[in-house]
Amino acid sequence: MQSPVSYKIVASPDIARAGLWRPSIGLALVSLLGFGLLYSLAGTGLGRGLFPAQATGSIVSAEGHAVGSALVAQPFADARYFQPRPSAANYDPMAAAGSNQSRGNPDLRRRIDQARVAVAARDGIAPADVPADLITQSGGGLDPHVSARGAEVQIARVAGARGLPPSTVAALVRRNTESPQLGVFGEPRVNVLRLNLALDALPSAAQQAQ
């Protein structure tokens, strides 16, 4: 009795290569077009539609000109303005970073002690009354807010430099104090740029006297 004959079908090399390339090319196209293009366009479009200000950098304008971002701190040299937190990045958005110094670092302690003395002299308060956020740098170096207390200790200096009653400046600080997020996260804080713009919008001391 003869044994059954078995047949083995061997695909040609061209057919085998075509079978390997086709799904690879298809997956690459789906990934590039679907995730690289369509997903990005959809995400960008939704962001611009639902959150137009945040999607474009939360730019703050005054008199028709962009003066900064509500998300990025910037220095104010004039005594007529509230000052933000110190910045390890020198307020440069392209170099956002903290100092990365540990609590036990003697250089950090020295810098904080010097900053405490400088802020106390600047705002006319005792060194022990200087809020921590006015002498410490945030993790990103660009924190646009100060604590409510950090704004309050600057009221007398700003009011004196502008010739305004401290009560007027204090009321403005209260109006610009933001509550904790969702009522529970964080603490009351003040956006320094928005507060300073609100200050500039106030009538001058001479106008208020009329």
C-alpha positions as CSV (number, residue, x, y, z in Angstrom):
1,M,0.0,0.0,0.0
2,Q,1.4,3.3,-1.1
3,S,1.8,6.0,1.5
4,P,-0.3,9.2,0.9
5,V,1.4,11.8,-1.0
6,S,1.7,15.2,0.8
7,Y,1.8,18.5,-1.0
8,K,3.6,21.6,0.3
9,I,2.6,24.9,-1.1
10,V,5.4,27.4,-1.0
11,A,4.6,31.1,-1.6
12,S,6.8,32.9,-4.0
13,P,9.2,35.4,-2.4
14,D,7.3,38.3,-4.0
15,I,4.0,37.2,-2.4
16,A,5.6,36.8,1.0
17,R,7.2,40.2,0.9
18,A,3.9,41.8,-0.1
19,G,2.1,40.1,2.8
20,L,4.6,41.6,5.2
21,W,4.8,45.1,3.8
22,R,1.0,45.7,3.4
23,P,0.0,45.7,7.2
24,S,3.2,47.5,8.1
25,I,2.5,50.4,5.7
26,G,-1.2,50.4,6.8
27,L,-0.3,50.7,10.5
28,A,2.2,53.4,9.8
29,L,-0.3,55.5,7.8
30,V,-3.0,55.0,10.5
31,S,-0.6,56.0,13.2
32,L,0.8,59.1,11.4
33,L,-2.6,60.4,10.1
34,G,-4.7,59.3,13.0
35,F,-2.6,60.1,16.0
36,G,0.0,62.5,14.5
37,L,-2.5,64.7,12.6
38,L,-6.2,64.1,13.3
39,Y,-5.8,63.6,17.1
40,S,-3.6,66.7,17.4
41,L,-6.0,68.8,15.3
42,A,-9.0,67.6,17.3
43,G,-7.2,68.4,20.6
44,T,-6.1,71.8,19.5
45,G,-9.5,72.6,18.1
46,L,-11.3,71.6,21.3
47,G,-8.9,73.5,23.4
48,R,-9.2,76.7,21.3
49,G,-13.0,76.3,21.3
50,L,-13.6,75.5,25.0
51,F,-10.7,77.4,26.6
52,P,-9.6,80.1,24.1
53,A,-7.6,82.2,26.6
54,Q,-5.8,79.4,28.2
55,A,-5.0,77.7,24.8
56,T,-3.2,80.8,23.6
57,G,-1.1,81.3,26.7
58,S,-3.4,83.3,29.0
59,I,-2.1,86.5,27.5
60,V,-3.0,89.7,29.4
61,S,-3.4,92.9,27.5
62,A,-3.6,96.5,28.5
63,E,-4.6,99.3,26.1
64,G,-4.6,96.9,23.2
65,H,-1.0,95.6,23.8
66,A,0.1,92.3,25.3
67,V,1.9,93.0,28.6
68,G,2.5,89.4,29.8
69,S,0.9,86.1,30.7
70,A,-1.3,85.4,33.7
71,L,0.6,82.2,34.1
72,V,4.2,83.6,34.1
73,A,5.7,85.8,36.7
74,Q,7.7,88.9,35.7
75,P,9.7,91.4,37.8
76,F,8.6,94.9,38.6
77,A,11.4,97.2,39.5
78,D,9.4,100.2,40.6
79,A,8.3,100.6,44.2
80,R,4.8,101.6,42.9
81,Y,4.2,97.9,42.1
82,F,3.7,94.7,44.0
83,Q,6.6,92.3,43.7
84,P,6.3,88.6,42.8
85,R,8.2,85.7,44.3
86,P,11.9,85.4,43.6
87,S,12.8,83.4,40.5
88,A,15.7,80.9,40.2
89,A,15.2,81.2,36.4
90,N,15.5,85.0,36.4
91,Y,11.8,85.0,35.2
92,D,12.9,83.5,31.9
93,P,10.1,81.1,30.5
94,M,12.8,79.3,28.5
95,A,14.8,78.4,31.6
96,A,12.0,77.6,34.0
97,A,13.4,75.7,37.0
98,G,13.9,75.9,40.8
99,S,17.2,76.2,42.5
100,N,17.3,72.5,43.3
101,Q,19.0,73.3,46.6
102,S,18.2,71.2,49.6
103,R,17.0,72.6,52.9
104,G,20.3,71.9,54.5
105,N,22.3,73.7,51.8
106,P,24.2,76.6,53.4
107,D,24.0,78.7,50.2
108,L,20.2,78.4,50.3
109,R,20.0,79.4,53.9
110,R,22.3,82.3,53.3
111,R,20.2,83.5,50.3
112,I,17.0,83.2,52.3
113,D,18.4,85.2,55.2
114,Q,19.6,87.9,52.9
115,A,16.3,88.0,51.1
116,R,14.4,88.2,54.4
117,V,16.4,91.3,55.4
118,A,16.0,92.9,52.0
119,V,12.2,92.4,51.9
120,A,11.8,93.6,55.4
121,A,13.6,96.8,54.6
122,R,11.8,97.2,51.3
123,D,8.3,96.9,52.8
124,G,9.0,98.4,56.3
125,I,8.2,95.3,58.3
126,A,10.0,93.2,60.8
127,P,12.1,90.3,59.4
128,A,10.0,87.8,61.4
129,D,6.9,89.1,59.6
130,V,8.2,88.4,56.1
131,P,6.0,85.7,54.4
132,A,7.9,82.7,53.2
133,D,6.7,83.0,49.6
134,L,8.4,86.4,49.2
135,I,11.8,84.9,50.0
136,T,11.6,81.4,48.5
137,Q,11.6,80.4,44.9
138,S,8.9,78.2,43.4
139,G,9.7,74.9,41.8
140,G,9.3,76.3,38.3
141,G,10.7,79.7,39.1
142,L,7.8,81.5,37.3
143,D,4.9,81.4,39.9
144,P,2.6,84.3,38.9
145,H,1.0,84.4,42.4
146,V,1.9,85.5,45.9
147,S,-0.1,84.6,48.9
148,A,-2.7,86.9,50.3
149,R,-0.3,87.7,53.2
150,G,2.5,88.3,50.7
151,A,0.4,91.0,49.0
152,E,-0.8,92.5,52.3
153,V,2.7,93.3,53.6
154,Q,3.4,95.3,50.4
155,I,0.3,97.5,50.7
156,A,2.0,100.3,52.7
157,R,4.9,100.6,50.4
158,V,2.8,100.6,47.2
159,A,0.3,103.1,48.7
160,G,3.0,105.4,49.8
161,A,4.8,105.3,46.4
162,R,1.6,106.1,44.6
163,G,0.3,108.7,47.1
164,L,-2.9,106.6,47.7
165,P,-4.6,105.8,51.0
166,P,-3.6,102.3,52.2
167,S,-7.3,101.5,52.5
168,T,-7.7,102.0,48.8
169,V,-4.9,99.7,47.9
170,A,-6.0,97.1,50.5
171,A,-9.5,97.1,49.0
172,L,-8.0,96.4,45.6
173,V,-5.9,93.5,46.9
174,R,-9.0,92.0,48.4
175,R,-10.9,92.3,45.1
176,N,-8.0,90.6,43.3
177,T,-7.5,87.8,45.8
178,E,-8.4,84.4,44.3
179,S,-10.0,81.7,46.5
180,P,-8.5,78.2,46.8
181,Q,-9.2,76.1,43.7
182,L,-12.6,74.3,44.0
183,G,-12.7,75.9,47.4
184,V,-10.3,73.4,49.0
185,F,-7.0,73.2,47.0
186,G,-4.3,75.6,47.9
187,E,-4.7,78.9,49.7
188,P,-6.0,82.4,48.8
189,R,-3.6,84.0,46.4
190,V,-3.1,87.1,44.3
191,N,-2.0,87.2,40.6
192,V,0.7,89.9,40.7
193,L,0.4,91.0,37.1
194,R,-3.4,91.4,37.2
195,L,-3.1,93.3,40.6
196,N,-0.5,95.7,39.2
197,L,-2.7,96.4,36.1
198,A,-5.6,97.1,38.3
199,L,-3.4,99.5,40.3
200,D,-2.5,101.4,37.1
201,A,-6.2,101.6,36.3
202,L,-7.0,103.4,39.5
203,P,-7.3,107.2,39.4
204,S,-4.2,109.0,40.5
205,A,-3.9,110.6,44.0
206,A,-4.4,114.0,42.3
207,Q,-7.5,112.9,40.5
208,Q,-9.0,111.4,43.7
209,A,-8.4,114.7,45.5
210,Q,-10.4,116.7,43.0
